[in-house]
């Protein structure tokens, strides 16, 4: 059975997924309108959000952690806008 991730590890991994979404190469055919490209970017951003969406509700969540999680959600939304809506 795999080891479960700590809250800090989940936040780091979520940021890595957001960065990975930014680094997905734009395909030559269709550019940013390519459905496979859009799906890949949206899937990475969804994975990032899913990793951290329940962390604010945990009993160990501090106000600082909740603020950091909110920033990660904002980063994911900003990445979505920058990547797909230019």
PDB file with SEQRES, HELIX, SHEET and CRYST1 records, atoms N, CA, C and O in Angstrom:
SEQRES   1 A   86  UNK UNK UNK UNK UNK UNK UNK UNK UNK UNK UNK UNK UNK          
SEQRES   2 A   86  UNK UNK UNK UNK UNK UNK UNK UNK UNK UNK UNK UNK UNK          
SEQRES   3 A   86  UNK UNK UNK UNK UNK UNK UNK UNK UNK UNK UNK UNK UNK          
SEQRES   4 A   86  UNK UNK UNK UNK UNK UNK UNK UNK UNK UNK UNK UNK UNK          
SEQRES   5 A   86  UNK UNK UNK UNK UNK UNK UNK UNK UNK UNK UNK UNK UNK          
SEQRES   6 A   86  UNK UNK UNK UNK UNK UNK UNK UNK UNK UNK UNK UNK UNK          
SEQRES   7 A   86  UNK UNK UNK UNK UNK UNK UNK UNK                              
HELIX    1 AA1 UNK A    7  UNK A   22  1                                  16    
HELIX    2 AA2 UNK A   31  UNK A   33  5                                   3    
HELIX    3 AA3 UNK A   35  UNK A   52  1                                  18    
HELIX    4 AA4 UNK A   55  UNK A   57  5                                   3    
HELIX    5 AA5 UNK A   63  UNK A   84  1                                  22    
CRYST1    1.000    1.000    1.000  90.00  90.00  90.00 P 1           1          
ATOM      1  N   UNK A   1       0.846  -1.172   0.000  1.00  0.00           N  
ATOM      2  CA  UNK A   1       0.000   0.000   0.000  1.00  0.00           C  
ATOM      3  C   UNK A   1       0.893   1.238   0.000  1.00  0.00           C  
ATOM      4  O   UNK A   1       1.807   1.342   0.819  1.00  0.00           O  
ATOM      5  N   UNK A   2       0.634   2.181  -0.918  1.00  0.00           N  
ATOM      6  CA  UNK A   2       1.476   3.375  -0.973  1.00  0.00           C  
ATOM      7  C   UNK A   2       1.260   4.277   0.238  1.00  0.00           C  
ATOM      8  O   UNK A   2       0.170   4.349   0.804  1.00  0.00           O  
ATOM      9  N   UNK A   3       2.324   4.950   0.606  1.00  0.00           N  
ATOM     10  CA  UNK A   3       2.287   5.886   1.731  1.00  0.00           C  
ATOM     11  C   UNK A   3       1.433   7.096   1.352  1.00  0.00           C  
ATOM     12  O   UNK A   3       1.556   7.620   0.245  1.00  0.00           O  
ATOM     13  N   UNK A   4       0.588   7.531   2.244  1.00  0.00           N  
ATOM     14  CA  UNK A   4      -0.219   8.711   1.956  1.00  0.00           C  
ATOM     15  C   UNK A   4       0.644   9.966   2.096  1.00  0.00           C  
ATOM     16  O   UNK A   4       1.597  10.008   2.875  1.00  0.00           O  
ATOM     17  N   UNK A   5       0.286  10.964   1.331  1.00  0.00           N  
ATOM     18  CA  UNK A   5       1.052  12.202   1.327  1.00  0.00           C  
ATOM     19  C   UNK A   5       0.624  13.114   2.471  1.00  0.00           C  
ATOM     20  O   UNK A   5      -0.545  13.139   2.856  1.00  0.00           O  
ATOM     21  N   UNK A   6       1.574  13.854   3.003  1.00  0.00           N  
ATOM     22  CA  UNK A   6       1.243  14.852   4.018  1.00  0.00           C  
ATOM     23  C   UNK A   6       0.641  16.063   3.315  1.00  0.00           C  
ATOM     24  O   UNK A   6       0.694  16.177   2.091  1.00  0.00           O  
ATOM     25  N   UNK A   7       0.081  16.945   4.091  1.00  0.00           N  
ATOM     26  CA  UNK A   7      -0.523  18.161   3.516  1.00  0.00           C  
ATOM     27  C   UNK A   7       0.516  18.985   2.772  1.00  0.00           C  
ATOM     28  O   UNK A   7       0.245  19.499   1.686  1.00  0.00           O  
ATOM     29  N   UNK A   8       1.697  19.112   3.350  1.00  0.00           N  
ATOM     30  CA  UNK A   8       2.758  19.894   2.706  1.00  0.00           C  
ATOM     31  C   UNK A   8       3.177  19.255   1.380  1.00  0.00           C  
ATOM     32  O   UNK A   8       3.406  19.953   0.392  1.00  0.00           O  
ATOM     33  N   UNK A   9       3.275  17.932   1.368  1.00  0.00           N  
ATOM     34  CA  UNK A   9       3.645  17.239   0.128  1.00  0.00           C  
ATOM     35  C   UNK A   9       2.563  17.404  -0.935  1.00  0.00           C  
ATOM     36  O   UNK A   9       2.873  17.534  -2.119  1.00  0.00           O  
ATOM     37  N   UNK A  10       1.314  17.400  -0.527  1.00  0.00           N  
ATOM     38  CA  UNK A  10       0.218  17.598  -1.477  1.00  0.00           C  
ATOM     39  C   UNK A  10       0.263  18.991  -2.087  1.00  0.00           C  
ATOM     40  O   UNK A  10       0.004  19.164  -3.278  1.00  0.00           O  
ATOM     41  N   UNK A  11       0.592  19.983  -1.267  1.00  0.00           N  
ATOM     42  CA  UNK A  11       0.668  21.350  -1.787  1.00  0.00           C  
ATOM     43  C   UNK A  11       1.833  21.488  -2.768  1.00  0.00           C  
ATOM     44  O   UNK A  11       1.699  22.149  -3.799  1.00  0.00           O  
ATOM     45  N   UNK A  12       2.966  20.873  -2.456  1.00  0.00           N  
ATOM     46  CA  UNK A  12       4.116  20.917  -3.363  1.00  0.00           C  
ATOM     47  C   UNK A  12       3.769  20.211  -4.672  1.00  0.00           C  
ATOM     48  O   UNK A  12       4.065  20.719  -5.753  1.00  0.00           O  
ATOM     49  N   UNK A  13       3.149  19.054  -4.570  1.00  0.00           N  
ATOM     50  CA  UNK A  13       2.785  18.296  -5.770  1.00  0.00           C  
ATOM     51  C   UNK A  13       1.760  19.055  -6.607  1.00  0.00           C  
ATOM     52  O   UNK A  13       1.823  19.007  -7.836  1.00  0.00           O  
ATOM     53  N   UNK A  14       0.820  19.752  -5.973  1.00  0.00           N  
ATOM     54  CA  UNK A  14      -0.175  20.543  -6.702  1.00  0.00           C  
ATOM     55  C   UNK A  14       0.514  21.648  -7.497  1.00  0.00           C  
ATOM     56  O   UNK A  14       0.163  21.897  -8.650  1.00  0.00           O  
ATOM     57  N   UNK A  15       1.493  22.309  -6.884  1.00  0.00           N  
ATOM     58  CA  UNK A  15       2.233  23.350  -7.606  1.00  0.00           C  
ATOM     59  C   UNK A  15       3.033  22.760  -8.774  1.00  0.00           C  
ATOM     60  O   UNK A  15       3.157  23.392  -9.823  1.00  0.00           O  
ATOM     61  N   UNK A  16       3.573  21.556  -8.591  1.00  0.00           N  
ATOM     62  CA  UNK A  16       4.304  20.894  -9.664  1.00  0.00           C  
ATOM     63  C   UNK A  16       3.366  20.572 -10.829  1.00  0.00           C  
ATOM     64  O   UNK A  16       3.752  20.709 -11.990  1.00  0.00           O  
ATOM     65  N   UNK A  17       2.158  20.153 -10.532  1.00  0.00           N  
ATOM     66  CA  UNK A  17       1.191  19.857 -11.587  1.00  0.00           C  
ATOM     67  C   UNK A  17       0.793  21.126 -12.343  1.00  0.00           C  
ATOM     68  O   UNK A  17       0.612  21.092 -13.560  1.00  0.00           O  
ATOM     69  N   UNK A  18       0.658  22.230 -11.633  1.00  0.00           N  
ATOM     70  CA  UNK A  18       0.340  23.500 -12.291  1.00  0.00           C  
ATOM     71  C   UNK A  18       1.482  23.894 -13.224  1.00  0.00           C  
ATOM     72  O   UNK A  18       1.243  24.331 -14.350  1.00  0.00           O  
ATOM     73  N   UNK A  19       2.720  23.739 -12.761  1.00  0.00           N  
ATOM     74  CA  UNK A  19       3.878  24.050 -13.596  1.00  0.00           C  
ATOM     75  C   UNK A  19       3.931  23.116 -14.806  1.00  0.00           C  
ATOM     76  O   UNK A  19       4.254  23.547 -15.913  1.00  0.00           O  
ATOM     77  N   UNK A  20       3.617  21.859 -14.596  1.00  0.00           N  
ATOM     78  CA  UNK A  20       3.609  20.887 -15.688  1.00  0.00           C  
ATOM     79  C   UNK A  20       2.566  21.275 -16.745  1.00  0.00           C  
ATOM     80  O   UNK A  20       2.802  21.108 -17.942  1.00  0.00           O  
ATOM     81  N   UNK A  21       1.411  21.794 -16.298  1.00  0.00           N  
ATOM     82  CA  UNK A  21       0.374  22.250 -17.231  1.00  0.00           C  
ATOM     83  C   UNK A  21       0.884  23.424 -18.061  1.00  0.00           C  
ATOM     84  O   UNK A  21       0.576  23.530 -19.248  1.00  0.00           O  
ATOM     85  N   UNK A  22       1.660  24.300 -17.440  1.00  0.00           N  
ATOM     86  CA  UNK A  22       2.224  25.446 -18.176  1.00  0.00           C  
ATOM     87  C   UNK A  22       3.241  24.994 -19.218  1.00  0.00           C  
ATOM     88  O   UNK A  22       3.436  25.667 -20.230  1.00  0.00           O  
ATOM     89  N   UNK A  23       3.891  23.853 -18.971  1.00  0.00           N  
ATOM     90  CA  UNK A  23       4.961  23.386 -19.851  1.00  0.00           C  
ATOM     91  C   UNK A  23       4.493  22.449 -20.958  1.00  0.00           C  
ATOM     92  O   UNK A  23       5.301  22.007 -21.774  1.00  0.00           O  
ATOM     93  N   UNK A  24       3.197  22.141 -20.995  1.00  0.00           N  
ATOM     94  CA  UNK A  24       2.690  21.278 -22.065  1.00  0.00           C  
ATOM     95  C   UNK A  24       2.913  21.995 -23.396  1.00  0.00           C  
ATOM     96  O   UNK A  24       2.473  23.132 -23.570  1.00  0.00           O  
ATOM     97  N   UNK A  25       3.600  21.330 -24.339  1.00  0.00           N  
ATOM     98  CA  UNK A  25       3.880  21.999 -25.615  1.00  0.00           C  
ATOM     99  C   UNK A  25       2.610  22.208 -26.430  1.00  0.00           C  
ATOM    100  O   UNK A  25       1.751  21.329 -26.506  1.00  0.00           O  
ATOM    101  N   UNK A  26       2.509  23.383 -27.033  1.00  0.00           N  
ATOM    102  CA  UNK A  26       1.373  23.695 -27.897  1.00  0.00           C  
ATOM    103  C   UNK A  26       1.566  22.937 -29.203  1.00  0.00           C  
ATOM    104  O   UNK A  26       2.609  23.080 -29.842  1.00  0.00           O  
ATOM    105  N   UNK A  27       0.590  22.134 -29.617  1.00  0.00           N  
ATOM    106  CA  UNK A  27       0.753  21.350 -30.841  1.00  0.00           C  
ATOM    107  C   UNK A  27       0.758  22.235 -32.088  1.00  0.00           C  
ATOM    108  O   UNK A  27       0.140  23.299 -32.120  1.00  0.00           O  
ATOM    109  N   UNK A  28       1.465  21.768 -33.101  1.00  0.00           N  
ATOM    110  CA  UNK A  28       1.553  22.517 -34.358  1.00  0.00           C  
ATOM    111  C   UNK A  28       0.208  22.525 -35.083  1.00  0.00           C  
ATOM    112  O   UNK A  28      -0.172  23.527 -35.690  1.00  0.00           O  
ATOM    113  N   UNK A  29      -0.505  21.405 -35.016  1.00  0.00           N  
ATOM    114  CA  UNK A  29      -1.791  21.330 -35.701  1.00  0.00           C  
ATOM    115  C   UNK A  29      -2.922  21.742 -34.762  1.00  0.00           C  
ATOM    116  O   UNK A  29      -3.237  21.026 -33.812  1.00  0.00           O  
ATOM    117  N   UNK A  30      -3.513  22.865 -35.022  1.00  0.00           N  
ATOM    118  CA  UNK A  30      -4.625  23.341 -34.200  1.00  0.00           C  
ATOM    119  C   UNK A  30      -4.221  24.327 -33.126  1.00  0.00           C  
ATOM    120  O   UNK A  30      -5.066  25.064 -32.618  1.00  0.00           O  
ATOM    121  N   UNK A  31      -2.959  24.357 -32.773  1.00  0.00           N  
ATOM    122  CA  UNK A  31      -2.496  25.294 -31.754  1.00  0.00           C  
ATOM    123  C   UNK A  31      -3.234  25.119 -30.443  1.00  0.00           C  
ATOM    124  O   UNK A  31      -3.457  23.996 -29.993  1.00  0.00           O  
ATOM    125  N   UNK A  32      -3.608  26.219 -29.837  1.00  0.00           N  
ATOM    126  CA  UNK A  32      -4.292  26.178 -28.542  1.00  0.00           C  
ATOM    127  C   UNK A  32      -5.741  25.707 -28.662  1.00  0.00           C  
ATOM    128  O   UNK A  32      -6.405  25.501 -27.645  1.00  0.00           O  
ATOM    129  N   UNK A  33      -6.240  25.535 -29.886  1.00  0.00           N  
ATOM    130  CA  UNK A  33      -7.601  25.046 -30.094  1.00  0.00           C  
ATOM    131  C   UNK A  33      -7.656  23.532 -30.200  1.00  0.00           C  
ATOM    132  O   UNK A  33      -8.743  22.968 -30.322  1.00  0.00           O  
ATOM    133  N   UNK A  34      -6.525  22.865 -30.157  1.00  0.00           N  
ATOM    134  CA  UNK A  34      -6.457  21.411 -30.251  1.00  0.00           C  
ATOM    135  C   UNK A  34      -7.104  20.807 -29.007  1.00  0.00           C  
ATOM    136  O   UNK A  34      -6.703  21.102 -27.882  1.00  0.00           O  
ATOM    137  N   UNK A  35      -8.117  19.951 -29.226  1.00  0.00           N  
ATOM    138  CA  UNK A  35      -8.872  19.396 -28.101  1.00  0.00           C  
ATOM    139  C   UNK A  35      -8.010  18.540 -27.184  1.00  0.00           C  
ATOM    140  O   UNK A  35      -8.208  18.555 -25.969  1.00  0.00           O  
ATOM    141  N   UNK A  36      -7.068  17.801 -27.733  1.00  0.00           N  
ATOM    142  CA  UNK A  36      -6.194  16.964 -26.905  1.00  0.00           C  
ATOM    143  C   UNK A  36      -5.326  17.844 -26.002  1.00  0.00           C  
ATOM    144  O   UNK A  36      -5.100  17.511 -24.839  1.00  0.00           O  
ATOM    145  N   UNK A  37      -4.847  18.952 -26.531  1.00  0.00           N  
ATOM    146  CA  UNK A  37      -4.041  19.894 -25.750  1.00  0.00           C  
ATOM    147  C   UNK A  37      -4.866  20.483 -24.605  1.00  0.00           C  
ATOM    148  O   UNK A  37      -4.420  20.526 -23.458  1.00  0.00           O  
ATOM    149  N   UNK A  38      -6.072  20.935 -24.936  1.00  0.00           N  
ATOM    150  CA  UNK A  38      -6.948  21.525 -23.928  1.00  0.00           C  
ATOM    151  C   UNK A  38      -7.261  20.504 -22.836  1.00  0.00           C  
ATOM    152  O   UNK A  38      -7.231  20.823 -21.648  1.00  0.00           O  
ATOM    153  N   UNK A  39      -7.562  19.269 -23.254  1.00  0.00           N  
ATOM    154  CA  UNK A  39      -7.891  18.223 -22.289  1.00  0.00           C  
ATOM    155  C   UNK A  39      -6.713  17.908 -21.381  1.00  0.00           C  
ATOM    156  O   UNK A  39      -6.890  17.707 -20.180  1.00  0.00           O  
ATOM    157  N   UNK A  40      -5.518  17.865 -21.942  1.00  0.00           N  
ATOM    158  CA  UNK A  40      -4.324  17.560 -21.145  1.00  0.00           C  
ATOM    159  C   UNK A  40      -4.073  18.651 -20.110  1.00  0.00           C  
ATOM    160  O   UNK A  40      -3.788  18.353 -18.950  1.00  0.00           O  
ATOM    161  N   UNK A  41      -4.178  19.906 -20.521  1.00  0.00           N  
ATOM    162  CA  UNK A  41      -3.958  21.030 -19.601  1.00  0.00           C  
ATOM    163  C   UNK A  41      -5.022  21.029 -18.504  1.00  0.00           C  
ATOM    164  O   UNK A  41      -4.704  21.166 -17.322  1.00  0.00           O  
ATOM    165  N   UNK A  42      -6.276  20.875 -18.897  1.00  0.00           N  
ATOM    166  CA  UNK A  42      -7.362  20.881 -17.907  1.00  0.00           C  
ATOM    167  C   UNK A  42      -7.235  19.709 -16.939  1.00  0.00           C  
ATOM    168  O   UNK A  42      -7.546  19.854 -15.757  1.00  0.00           O  
ATOM    169  N   UNK A  43      -6.785  18.551 -17.421  1.00  0.00           N  
ATOM    170  CA  UNK A  43      -6.625  17.390 -16.552  1.00  0.00           C  
ATOM    171  C   UNK A  43      -5.535  17.641 -15.511  1.00  0.00           C  
ATOM    172  O   UNK A  43      -5.714  17.304 -14.340  1.00  0.00           O  
ATOM    173  N   UNK A  44      -4.421  18.222 -15.916  1.00  0.00           N  
ATOM    174  CA  UNK A  44      -3.347  18.512 -14.964  1.00  0.00           C  
ATOM    175  C   UNK A  44      -3.811  19.514 -13.900  1.00  0.00           C  
ATOM    176  O   UNK A  44      -3.509  19.359 -12.717  1.00  0.00           O  
ATOM    177  N   UNK A  45      -4.540  20.534 -14.332  1.00  0.00           N  
ATOM    178  CA  UNK A  45      -5.036  21.522 -13.376  1.00  0.00           C  
ATOM    179  C   UNK A  45      -6.091  20.910 -12.454  1.00  0.00           C  
ATOM    180  O   UNK A  45      -6.151  21.261 -11.276  1.00  0.00           O  
ATOM    181  N   UNK A  46      -6.920  20.006 -12.966  1.00  0.00           N  
ATOM    182  CA  UNK A  46      -7.909  19.313 -12.141  1.00  0.00           C  
ATOM    183  C   UNK A  46      -7.215  18.446 -11.095  1.00  0.00           C  
ATOM    184  O   UNK A  46      -7.630  18.411  -9.937  1.00  0.00           O  
ATOM    185  N   UNK A  47      -6.159  17.750 -11.504  1.00  0.00           N  
ATOM    186  CA  UNK A  47      -5.418  16.923 -10.559  1.00  0.00           C  
ATOM    187  C   UNK A  47      -4.839  17.770  -9.429  1.00  0.00           C  
ATOM    188  O   UNK A  47      -4.858  17.371  -8.264  1.00  0.00           O  
ATOM    189  N   UNK A  48      -4.320  18.952  -9.791  1.00  0.00           N  
ATOM    190  CA  UNK A  48      -3.757  19.852  -8.782  1.00  0.00           C  
ATOM    191  C   UNK A  48      -4.832  20.282  -7.786  1.00  0.00           C  
ATOM    192  O   UNK A  48      -4.606  20.274  -6.576  1.00  0.00           O  
ATOM    193  N   UNK A  49      -6.000  20.657  -8.302  1.00  0.00           N  
ATOM    194  CA  UNK A  49      -7.088  21.084  -7.410  1.00  0.00           C  
ATOM    195  C   UNK A  49      -7.581  19.932  -6.538  1.00  0.00           C  
ATOM    196  O   UNK A  49      -7.847  20.111  -5.349  1.00  0.00           O  
ATOM    197  N   UNK A  50      -7.700  18.741  -7.147  1.00  0.00           N  
ATOM    198  CA  UNK A  50      -8.198  17.583  -6.401  1.00  0.00           C  
ATOM    199  C   UNK A  50      -7.271  17.198  -5.253  1.00  0.00           C  
ATOM    200  O   UNK A  50      -7.734  16.722  -4.216  1.00  0.00           O  
ATOM    201  N   UNK A  51      -5.979  17.398  -5.428  1.00  0.00           N  
ATOM    202  CA  UNK A  51      -5.030  17.055  -4.369  1.00  0.00           C  
ATOM    203  C   UNK A  51      -5.265  17.855  -3.090  1.00  0.00           C  
ATOM    204  O   UNK A  51      -5.084  17.349  -1.983  1.00  0.00           O  
ATOM    205  N   UNK A  52      -5.666  19.098  -3.262  1.00  0.00           N  
ATOM    206  CA  UNK A  52      -5.727  20.000  -2.102  1.00  0.00           C  
ATOM    207  C   UNK A  52      -7.131  20.433  -1.711  1.00  0.00           C  
ATOM    208  O   UNK A  52      -7.288  21.173  -0.739  1.00  0.00           O  
ATOM    209  N   UNK A  53      -8.155  19.998  -2.435  1.00  0.00           N  
ATOM    210  CA  UNK A  53      -9.482  20.558  -2.197  1.00  0.00           C  
ATOM    211  C   UNK A  53     -10.052  20.267  -0.811  1.00  0.00           C  
ATOM    212  O   UNK A  53     -10.866  21.042  -0.310  1.00  0.00           O  
ATOM    213  N   UNK A  54      -9.639  19.163  -0.181  1.00  0.00           N  
ATOM    214  CA  UNK A  54     -10.177  18.843   1.138  1.00  0.00           C  
ATOM    215  C   UNK A  54      -9.248  19.260   2.285  1.00  0.00           C  
ATOM    216  O   UNK A  54      -9.616  19.133   3.453  1.00  0.00           O  
ATOM    217  N   UNK A  55      -8.075  19.745   1.967  1.00  0.00           N  
ATOM    218  CA  UNK A  55      -7.124  20.121   3.019  1.00  0.00           C  
ATOM    219  C   UNK A  55      -7.636  21.210   3.961  1.00  0.00           C  
ATOM    220  O   UNK A  55      -7.372  21.130   5.161  1.00  0.00           O  
ATOM    221  N   UNK A  56      -8.354  22.223   3.476  1.00  0.00           N  
ATOM    222  CA  UNK A  56      -8.833  23.246   4.420  1.00  0.00           C  
ATOM    223  C   UNK A  56      -9.809  22.700   5.461  1.00  0.00           C  
ATOM    224  O   UNK A  56      -9.998  23.313   6.512  1.00  0.00           O  
ATOM    225  N   UNK A  57     -10.428  21.553   5.178  1.00  0.00           N  
ATOM    226  CA  UNK A  57     -11.412  20.986   6.101  1.00  0.00           C  
ATOM    227  C   UNK A  57     -10.804  20.028   7.113  1.00  0.00           C  
ATOM    228  O   UNK A  57     -11.519  19.504   7.967  1.00  0.00           O  
ATOM    229  N   UNK A  58      -9.507  19.791   7.036  1.00  0.00           N  
ATOM    230  CA  UNK A  58      -8.875  18.871   7.970  1.00  0.00           C  
ATOM    231  C   UNK A  58      -8.675  19.553   9.324  1.00  0.00           C  
ATOM    232  O   UNK A  58      -8.514  20.772   9.385  1.00  0.00           O  
ATOM    233  N   UNK A  59      -8.685  18.784  10.397  1.00  0.00           N  
ATOM    234  CA  UNK A  59      -8.519  19.390  11.726  1.00  0.00           C  
ATOM    235  C   UNK A  59      -7.133  19.990  11.951  1.00  0.00           C  
ATOM    236  O   UNK A  59      -6.971  20.852  12.814  1.00  0.00           O  
ATOM    237  N   UNK A  60      -6.146  19.553  11.198  1.00  0.00           N  
ATOM    238  CA  UNK A  60      -4.785  20.064  11.386  1.00  0.00           C  
ATOM    239  C   UNK A  60      -4.494  21.302  10.535  1.00  0.00           C  
ATOM    240  O   UNK A  60      -3.391  21.845  10.601  1.00  0.00           O  
ATOM    241  N   UNK A  61      -5.455  21.752   9.747  1.00  0.00           N  
ATOM    242  CA  UNK A  61      -5.234  22.900   8.863  1.00  0.00           C  
ATOM    243  C   UNK A  61      -5.148  24.193   9.673  1.00  0.00           C  
ATOM    244  O   UNK A  61      -6.087  24.583  10.366  1.00  0.00           O  
ATOM    245  N   UNK A  62      -4.004  24.832   9.563  1.00  0.00           N  
ATOM    246  CA  UNK A  62      -3.799  26.114  10.248  1.00  0.00           C  
ATOM    247  C   UNK A  62      -4.290  27.241   9.341  1.00  0.00           C  
ATOM    248  O   UNK A  62      -4.466  27.033   8.141  1.00  0.00           O  
ATOM    249  N   UNK A  63      -4.510  28.423   9.895  1.00  0.00           N  
ATOM    250  CA  UNK A  63      -4.915  29.552   9.043  1.00  0.00           C  
ATOM    251  C   UNK A  63      -3.876  29.850   7.947  1.00  0.00           C  
ATOM    252  O   UNK A  63      -4.235  30.241   6.836  1.00  0.00           O  
ATOM    253  N   UNK A  64      -2.590  29.662   8.272  1.00  0.00           N  
ATOM    254  CA  UNK A  64      -1.541  29.895   7.273  1.00  0.00           C  
ATOM    255  C   UNK A  64      -1.653  28.869   6.145  1.00  0.00           C  
ATOM    256  O   UNK A  64      -1.489  29.211   4.973  1.00  0.00           O  
ATOM    257  N   UNK A  65      -1.931  27.611   6.499  1.00  0.00           N  
ATOM    258  CA  UNK A  65      -2.069  26.563   5.498  1.00  0.00           C  
ATOM    259  C   UNK A  65      -3.285  26.841   4.615  1.00  0.00           C  
ATOM    260  O   UNK A  65      -3.230  26.649   3.401  1.00  0.00           O  
ATOM    261  N   UNK A  66      -4.367  27.288   5.216  1.00  0.00           N  
ATOM    262  CA  UNK A  66      -5.576  27.600   4.455  1.00  0.00           C  
ATOM    263  C   UNK A  66      -5.314  28.739   3.470  1.00  0.00           C  
ATOM    264  O   UNK A  66      -5.809  28.712   2.343  1.00  0.00           O  
ATOM    265  N   UNK A  67      -4.545  29.729   3.888  1.00  0.00           N  
ATOM    266  CA  UNK A  67      -4.196  30.835   3.001  1.00  0.00           C  
ATOM    267  C   UNK A  67      -3.323  30.338   1.841  1.00  0.00           C  
ATOM    268  O   UNK A  67      -3.495  30.767   0.700  1.00  0.00           O  
ATOM    269  N   UNK A  68      -2.404  29.450   2.136  1.00  0.00           N  
ATOM    270  CA  UNK A  68      -1.531  28.888   1.100  1.00  0.00           C  
ATOM    271  C   UNK A  68      -2.342  28.059   0.104  1.00  0.00           C  
ATOM    272  O   UNK A  68      -2.093  28.113  -1.101  1.00  0.00           O  
ATOM    273  N   UNK A  69      -3.290  27.311   0.598  1.00  0.00           N  
ATOM    274  CA  UNK A  69      -4.148  26.493  -0.272  1.00  0.00           C  
ATOM    275  C   UNK A  69      -4.979  27.403  -1.171  1.00  0.00           C  
ATOM    276  O   UNK A  69      -5.159  27.117  -2.354  1.00  0.00           O  
ATOM    277  N   UNK A  70      -5.479  28.484  -0.615  1.00  0.00           N  
ATOM    278  CA  UNK A  70      -6.249  29.443  -1.410  1.00  0.00           C  
ATOM    279  C   UNK A  70      -5.383  30.022  -2.528  1.00  0.00           C  
ATOM    280  O   UNK A  70      -5.854  30.212  -3.649  1.00  0.00           O  
ATOM    281  N   UNK A  71      -4.102  30.304  -2.215  1.00  0.00           N  
ATOM    282  CA  UNK A  71      -3.181  30.819  -3.233  1.00  0.00           C  
ATOM    283  C   UNK A  71      -2.960  29.790  -4.341  1.00  0.00           C  
ATOM    284  O   UNK A  71      -2.851  30.158  -5.511  1.00  0.00           O  
ATOM    285  N   UNK A  72      -2.891  28.505  -3.984  1.00  0.00           N  
ATOM    286  CA  UNK A  72      -2.688  27.465  -4.991  1.00  0.00           C  
ATOM    287  C   UNK A  72      -3.903  27.381  -5.912  1.00  0.00           C  
ATOM    288  O   UNK A  72      -3.753  27.230  -7.125  1.00  0.00           O  
ATOM    289  N   UNK A  73      -5.108  27.480  -5.343  1.00  0.00           N  
ATOM    290  CA  UNK A  73      -6.314  27.487  -6.174  1.00  0.00           C  
ATOM    291  C   UNK A  73      -6.291  28.684  -7.133  1.00  0.00           C  
ATOM    292  O   UNK A  73      -6.650  28.553  -8.303  1.00  0.00           O  
ATOM    293  N   UNK A  74      -5.870  29.843  -6.635  1.00  0.00           N  
ATOM    294  CA  UNK A  74      -5.779  31.032  -7.481  1.00  0.00           C  
ATOM    295  C   UNK A  74      -4.727  30.844  -8.572  1.00  0.00           C  
ATOM    296  O   UNK A  74      -4.929  31.281  -9.705  1.00  0.00           O  
ATOM    297  N   UNK A  75      -3.602  30.197  -8.243  1.00  0.00           N  
ATOM    298  CA  UNK A  75      -2.570  29.914  -9.242  1.00  0.00           C  
ATOM    299  C   UNK A  75      -3.113  29.000 -10.335  1.00  0.00           C  
ATOM    300  O   UNK A  75      -2.807  29.193 -11.511  1.00  0.00           O  
ATOM    301  N   UNK A  76      -3.910  28.013  -9.959  1.00  0.00           N  
ATOM    302  CA  UNK A  76      -4.492  27.099 -10.943  1.00  0.00           C  
ATOM    303  C   UNK A  76      -5.457  27.848 -11.861  1.00  0.00           C  
ATOM    304  O   UNK A  76      -5.454  27.627 -13.072  1.00  0.00           O  
ATOM    305  N   UNK A  77      -6.276  28.723 -11.299  1.00  0.00           N  
ATOM    306  CA  UNK A  77      -7.199  29.511 -12.113  1.00  0.00           C  
ATOM    307  C   UNK A  77      -6.444  30.452 -13.035  1.00  0.00           C  
ATOM    308  O   UNK A  77      -6.812  30.617 -14.198  1.00  0.00           O  
ATOM    309  N   UNK A  78      -5.384  31.070 -12.518  1.00  0.00           N  
ATOM    310  CA  UNK A  78      -4.579  31.977 -13.322  1.00  0.00           C  
ATOM    311  C   UNK A  78      -3.874  31.210 -14.444  1.00  0.00           C  
ATOM    312  O   UNK A  78      -3.809  31.694 -15.574  1.00  0.00           O  
ATOM    313  N   UNK A  79      -3.351  30.033 -14.147  1.00  0.00           N  
ATOM    314  CA  UNK A  79      -2.712  29.222 -15.173  1.00  0.00           C  
ATOM    315  C   UNK A  79      -3.701  28.845 -16.258  1.00  0.00           C  
ATOM    316  O   UNK A  79      -3.365  28.863 -17.442  1.00  0.00           O  
ATOM    317  N   UNK A  80      -4.920  28.503 -15.862  1.00  0.00           N  
ATOM    318  CA  UNK A  80      -5.954  28.174 -16.841  1.00  0.00           C  
ATOM    319  C   UNK A  80      -6.194  29.353 -17.773  1.00  0.00           C  
ATOM    320  O   UNK A  80      -6.259  29.179 -18.990  1.00  0.00           O  
ATOM    321  N   UNK A  81      -6.323  30.541 -17.217  1.00  0.00           N  
ATOM    322  CA  UNK A  81      -6.541  31.733 -18.029  1.00  0.00           C  
ATOM    323  C   UNK A  81      -5.364  32.011 -18.960  1.00  0.00           C  
ATOM    324  O   UNK A  81      -5.553  32.303 -20.141  1.00  0.00           O  
ATOM    325  N   UNK A  82      -4.143  31.917 -18.420  1.00  0.00           N  
ATOM    326  CA  UNK A  82      -2.953  32.224 -19.217  1.00  0.00           C  
ATOM    327  C   UNK A  82      -2.728  31.204 -20.322  1.00  0.00           C  
ATOM    328  O   UNK A  82      -2.345  31.568 -21.434  1.00  0.00           O  
ATOM    329  N   UNK A  83      -2.961  29.936 -20.028  1.00  0.00           N  
ATOM    330  CA  UNK A  83      -2.655  28.880 -20.989  1.00  0.00           C  
ATOM    331  C   UNK A  83      -3.728  28.785 -22.070  1.00  0.00           C  
ATOM    332  O   UNK A  83      -3.406  28.710 -23.256  1.00  0.00           O  
ATOM    333  N   UNK A  84      -4.983  28.787 -21.678  1.00  0.00           N  
ATOM    334  CA  UNK A  84      -6.046  28.474 -22.634  1.00  0.00           C  
ATOM    335  C   UNK A  84      -6.805  29.677 -23.169  1.00  0.00           C  
ATOM    336  O   UNK A  84      -7.515  29.553 -24.166  1.00  0.00           O  
ATOM    337  N   UNK A  85      -6.677  30.830 -22.542  1.00  0.00           N  
ATOM    338  CA  UNK A  85      -7.499  31.973 -22.960  1.00  0.00           C  
ATOM    339  C   UNK A  85      -6.673  33.189 -23.396  1.00  0.00           C  
ATOM    340  O   UNK A  85      -7.086  34.333 -23.207  1.00  0.00           O  
ATOM    341  N   UNK A  86      -5.532  32.930 -23.967  1.00  0.00           N  
ATOM    342  CA  UNK A  86      -4.702  34.051 -24.463  1.00  0.00           C  
ATOM    343  C   UNK A  86      -5.261  34.603 -25.724  1.00  0.00           C  
ATOM    344  O   UNK A  86      -4.702  35.545 -26.287  1.00  0.00           O  
TER     345      UNK A  86                                                      
END                                                                             
